[in-house]
Each structure stands twice: as structure tokens, then as C-alpha cells.
């Protein structure tokens, strides 16, 4: 059961309760310090949600920076996930550019250009190197944990 629905506008939040009553909370009720704290909390949640479920730092950073760029451009609705992932990291590595620059370039590409870019030998090599590094890090972590039984045939 959904106890309440929330509608957020430019200057208020309307809570419509499951008992068919509603309340409106106006932004003007709060002081500047509380509004700033609430804004930072909201940004923290929004940016943190962008990498939910991602298990490696480079892809998490790509997702977070993608949502950050969208917020800075005035777009609240962009979610993490559709960020190019390992391909953006490989593009940055292959070109010697930053993750942010690679993400910006990736976001401007059409699907056809992305598909062609993924076939570039330098990008394929960089993607394979990243995959190998991640596999090695995972294997090392598992070996160090002591939770893995010896491999036998």
C-alpha cells in the first residue's frame, strides 16, 4: 500500500495521503540554512543513486559525472546507467582524455557512431585491458579473502 503520493512543484510539495487528504508544504516556510541542507541532501541522493548497482569505481564515476553534467545543464530526469560504462572508460584511455571529456563525447555520438567507435582497434584493446584488470582485481580479492577453495579437477 502506498501511504502517500508526492507532487513536487517549483515551490512546494503536495502530499496526498491514502485517506484522500492532502497537505502542501511551501518552500518559503524554511530558512536558507535548511533549504541549503535539503538541497545538498537531495544532490547527494541523486548523485549516489546514479551508480547504484555498479560494482567498480571507474564506471561509478562515469555514471555520477553523467548525472552531474545533466544537473548542471538543468536536466533533473537523467538517471545513471545509460552512460556507456566500460566503453567510455576505454575511450578515455585510448584517447588520453579524461573520463569527463570521454563521457561528453560519448553523449554527443549517435548510436551508429557509437557502434562504429566500438569497432576501433584502439578502443577494443583498451576495453580488453580494462576487463582484464577488473578480472585480476576480482581474482586477487577473492584469493585474499580466504573464502575460495582450491581449484581441482
Number of C-alpha atoms within 10 A of each C-alpha: 4 6 9 15 11 13 11 11 10 7 9 14 15 16 18 16 14 12 8 8 9 13 11 13 13 13 14 10 10 11 9 11 9 11 14 12 11 12 12 12 12 12 14 11 11 20 21 15 16 24 22 13 10 15 9 10 10 16 21 21 19 26 27 23 21 26 27 20 16 15 16 10 9 9 12 12 10 15 18 24 20 13 22 19 18 17 22 27 24 25 27 20 20 18 12 11 13 14 21 17 14 23 25 16 13 19 16 11 13 10 11 9 12 15 11 10 17 17 11 12 11 16 21 17 14 20 21 14 14 18 14 12 12 13 12 12 12 12 13 11 12 12 13 10 9 9 9 10 7 7 5 4 2
